[in-house]
Amino acid sequence: MILPQLQELKEIEDKARTELAAVSDEEALESWRIAHLGRRSRLNIILRGLASLPIEERRQVGAAANRLRLELEEMLSQRQAQLREATVTAVVERGRLDVTLPGRPLAIGRLHPVTQALRDILAAFVSMGFQVFEGPEVEWDHYNFEAVRIPKDHPARDMWDTLWIDYVRNDEYPMLLRTHTSPMQIRVMEQMQPPVRIVSPGKCYRHEATDPTHEWMHTQVEGLAVDENISMADLKGTLYEFARRLFGRERRVRFRCDYFPFVEPGADMSIDCPLCDGQGCRACGNSGWIEILGAGMVHPEVLANVGYDAERYTGFAFGLGVERVAMLRHGIEDIRLFYANDLRFLEQF
Ligand code: PHE
């Protein structure tokens, strides 16, 4: 006859096995341990009851109970290890990087078309021996107008409709946003003695309505050369060379008389329209020519204003519109596109 305790041990084992199969986390495993190996488990009750059994039964039941205890402990530690490994795998899996995924393309910035044109313009003049100087955009009336021979009530002030700086309004020393880079001629000459060969890039501001060829802000490059024996031929030679470098050998260049109070004689320079090759199109107003700069021989009074000896020295100056150059290079028909910050436009350059 089989002992009832042995029968019970068999049941305990079966139940423990079935329940362990359903354990899926460490918390459930701990409940399982308490139920089957804990102090109040059926197995422990049997083990504690051994002492009161007759010797022969004690041997049989004791051996079986201890074997089962070892077996259950072994099952427990195995399952514990499995669960731990599963947890680690899950954590690793969650944070996994798939290094074979194709990368997301980075949006790469680039230089604004006006900046590109400006750099090329400066490079052309630097290679001809000009130095680059920069100056303030907020300027004194004195430098912007007075010192370049545009006194208070001079009609030429109409050519540079001005944005005045109101909050420092001082009728004696008015300030403004410079309307051109020509004040840099004065600032440079105040600081150095001839020979002078400089270019000065920067933003200028005008109080005017915008249209396809006018913006209230635009970029100019001022040029100035002062030395003994500088003549109109130097001016033309320098600007010819500049036009060829920027627009190519085949471009033609045209000078015409123009008026600016700070030069005498004054001129403007046009190139034959690169868009229609001089045939006449919308961009050049059907004339075949596009004006890109104003220039002239520095007025002796301007030289005298900075204390130069106007008998000994002569000079030429020019002022060039950078947006105009960028428009010609790329066939852009509206200057306002440059500063509308539309990426669809800007990404093309
Ligand atoms: N400052 C003039 C303008 O803004 C251009 C210029 C510069 C003309 C130098 C002659 C000499 O239109």
Residues whose N, C-alpha, C, O or C-beta is under 5 A from the ligand:
A	BS01	LIG	T179 H180 S182 F260 V263 G294 A295 G296 A317 F318 G319
